[in-house]
Amino acid sequence: MKKTSVPGVLRKGPMLYIKSEATPFNERLYKWQGELYRPWDPTRSKIAAGIMNGIQDFNLKKDSIILYLGASHGYTVSFLSELVPKGLIFAVDLGEVVMRDLYLLAEDATNIVPILESANHTNNYATSICTPDIIIQDIAQKNQATIFLKNIKRFATTDTVCLFSVKCASIDVTKKPKEVKDMVLQELKPFCKNIVCKTLSPWEKDHFLIQCQLK
């Protein structure tokens, strides 16, 4: 297995791995050099896909505070939880069904804080979180770029690393993915610095992952 840009994350073939004995999503563990590793599937995680495609180190540390917008059932959150054992993950999602899964996940992973709310309503969870080191957004709303900017303006410092999974078809299905990506980048540029954009192909069709910081 080979190291990636993210500490604690290794790569072998088309899969990422982290050292772990946990299997919250019924994964089959992989044994390497006497240690057990949990597979992290890039077809199920935009962050994993971004790491596979060479996204830069996003300053993930053992004590990182993460605001995750669009946590869904918690697949990616569960990996990040193990990578930040001394940190916290505020997992925001509006879906009541997925929130039940997040609560179940948080029973074992005590550094996960599920928040049932829309990422568009920052006032409703502003008092429930602390200043994040990392903000991750993975939502499907048409105005996802506006929601991303609303959150980073509200919660990020100039040192916070922000990751935005762009779902092109959700923004404008009539335009080519590259056109949508360019539109989003133009919307971010007045407010963001250190912008890096990676396609998530072949793991996720018509998706991009943007890494940036607030100016």
C-alpha positions in Angstrom: 0.0 0.0 0.0 1.1 3.5 -0.7 0.7 6.8 1.2 -1.6 9.5 0.0 -1.6 13.2 0.6 -3.7 12.7 3.7 -2.1 11.3 6.8 -3.5 8.0 7.8 -4.9 7.2 4.4 -3.3 4.6 2.2 -4.0 3.5 -1.3 -3.9 0.1 -3.0 -5.4 -0.2 -6.5 -8.8 1.4 -6.8 -9.4 1.6 -3.1 -8.3 3.7 -0.1 -7.6 2.2 3.4 -7.4 3.5 6.9 -6.1 1.5 9.9 -9.2 0.3 11.7 -11.0 -2.7 13.2 -14.4 -1.0 12.9 -16.9 -2.0 10.2 -19.9 0.3 10.6 -21.0 -0.3 7.0 -20.2 -4.0 7.0 -16.9 -3.7 5.1 -14.5 -6.6 4.8 -11.3 -5.7 6.6 -7.9 -6.1 4.9 -4.9 -7.3 6.7 -1.5 -5.8 5.9 1.7 -6.1 7.8 -0.1 -7.6 10.8 -2.6 -4.7 11.0 -6.3 -4.5 10.0 -7.4 -1.9 7.5 -10.9 -0.7 6.5 -11.5 -0.1 2.8 -12.7 3.4 1.8 -14.6 3.2 -1.5 -14.1 6.3 -3.7 -17.4 5.5 -5.6 -19.3 6.1 -2.3 -17.4 9.1 -1.0 -16.5 12.4 -2.7 -13.7 13.0 -0.3 -12.2 9.6 -1.1 -12.6 10.2 -4.8 -10.8 13.5 -4.4 -7.9 11.9 -2.5 -7.7 9.3 -5.3 -7.4 12.0 -7.8 -4.7 13.9 -6.0 -6.5 16.6 -4.0 -4.0 18.4 -1.7 -3.5 17.7 2.0 -6.5 19.5 3.5 -4.9 19.8 6.9 -6.6 16.9 8.5 -5.2 16.3 12.0 -6.1 14.1 14.9 -7.8 17.0 16.7 -9.4 18.7 13.7 -12.9 20.3 14.0 -15.0 19.5 10.9 -18.3 21.0 9.8 -19.7 18.5 7.3 -22.7 19.8 5.3 -24.7 17.0 3.7 -23.5 14.2 5.9 -26.2 11.7 4.5 -26.0 8.3 6.1 -22.5 9.0 7.4 -20.3 6.9 5.2 -17.6 9.5 4.7 -18.2 10.9 8.2 -17.4 7.5 9.7 -13.9 7.5 8.1 -13.2 11.1 9.1 -14.3 10.2 12.6 -11.5 7.6 12.9 -8.9 10.0 11.4 -9.7 12.7 13.9 -10.0 10.7 17.2 -9.4 13.8 19.3 -11.5 16.1 17.1 -15.2 16.7 16.4 -17.4 16.4 13.4 -20.6 18.4 13.2 -22.6 16.4 10.7 -25.5 18.4 9.2 -28.3 16.9 7.2 -31.9 17.7 6.6 -33.1 14.1 6.0 -34.8 12.5 8.9 -34.1 9.0 7.7 -30.4 9.5 7.3 -30.3 11.4 10.6 -31.4 8.2 12.3 -28.4 6.4 10.8 -26.1 9.3 11.9 -27.4 9.0 15.5 -26.7 5.3 15.5 -23.2 6.0 14.2 -22.6 8.6 16.9 -23.5 6.1 19.6 -20.2 4.3 18.9 -18.2 7.3 17.5 -18.6 9.9 20.2 -16.8 12.6 18.2 -19.7 12.8 15.8 -22.4 15.4 16.5 -25.5 14.9 14.3 -27.5 18.1 13.5 -30.9 17.8 11.8 -31.0 21.0 9.7 -30.7 22.4 6.2 -27.2 23.7 5.3 -29.0 26.8 4.0 -30.2 27.8 7.5 -26.9 28.7 9.2 -28.6 30.6 12.0 -30.3 27.4 13.2 -27.0 25.6 13.9 -24.6 28.5 14.5 -24.8 28.1 18.3 -24.4 24.3 18.1 -21.0 24.3 16.6 -17.5 25.7 17.2 -15.1 27.2 14.7 -14.1 24.5 12.2 -10.7 23.7 10.9 -12.3 22.1 7.9 -15.6 22.7 6.1 -16.9 20.0 3.7 -20.1 20.4 1.6 -21.7 17.6 -0.3 -25.3 18.6 -1.1 -27.5 18.5 -4.2 -29.4 21.8 -4.2 -29.4 23.9 -7.3 -27.9 26.8 -5.3 -25.2 24.7 -3.7 -22.5 27.3 -4.4 -24.5 30.1 -2.7 -25.0 27.8 0.3 -21.3 27.0 0.4 -20.4 30.7 0.4 -22.9 31.4 3.1 -21.4 28.8 5.4 -17.7 29.6 4.8 -18.4 33.4 5.3 -20.2 32.6 8.5 -18.0 29.9 10.0 -14.6 29.8 8.3 -11.4 31.7 9.2 -8.8 32.5 6.6 -7.0 29.3 7.8 -10.0 27.0 7.5 -9.7 24.5 4.6 -12.9 24.3 2.6 -13.9 21.4 0.4 -16.9 21.7 -2.0 -18.3 18.8 -3.9 -19.9 20.3 -7.0 -22.8 18.2 -8.4 -23.1 19.7 -11.9 -26.4 18.1 -12.9 -28.1 19.5 -9.8 -27.0 23.0 -10.7 -27.9 23.0 -14.4 -28.6 19.8 -16.3 -28.8 21.7 -19.6 -25.1 22.8 -19.4 -21.9 20.7 -19.9 -20.2 19.8 -16.6 -17.2 21.9 -17.5 -19.4 25.0 -18.0 -21.1 24.5 -14.7 -17.7 24.0 -13.0 -16.5 27.3 -14.5 -19.6 29.1 -13.4 -19.1 27.9 -9.8 -15.4 28.9 -9.8 -16.3 32.4 -11.0 -18.8 32.6 -8.2 -16.2 31.6 -5.6 -13.2 33.6 -6.8 -14.2 37.0 -5.3 -14.3 35.4 -1.8 -11.9 32.5 -1.9 -8.1 32.0 -2.3 -5.8 29.0 -2.9 -8.5 27.4 -5.2 -7.8 23.9 -6.5 -10.3 22.0 -8.5 -10.2 18.3 -9.3 -12.5 16.2 -11.4 -13.9 13.2 -9.5 -14.1 11.0 -12.6 -14.1 8.0 -13.0 -15.3 7.5 -9.4 -18.2 10.1 -9.7 -19.6 11.2 -13.0 -20.0 14.9 -13.6 -18.7 15.9 -10.2 -15.8 18.1 -9.2 -14.1 18.7 -5.8 -13.0 22.3 -5.1 -10.5 23.0 -2.3 -10.2 26.6 -1.2 -9.9 29.0 1.7 -11.7 32.2 2.6 -9.9 35.4 1.6 
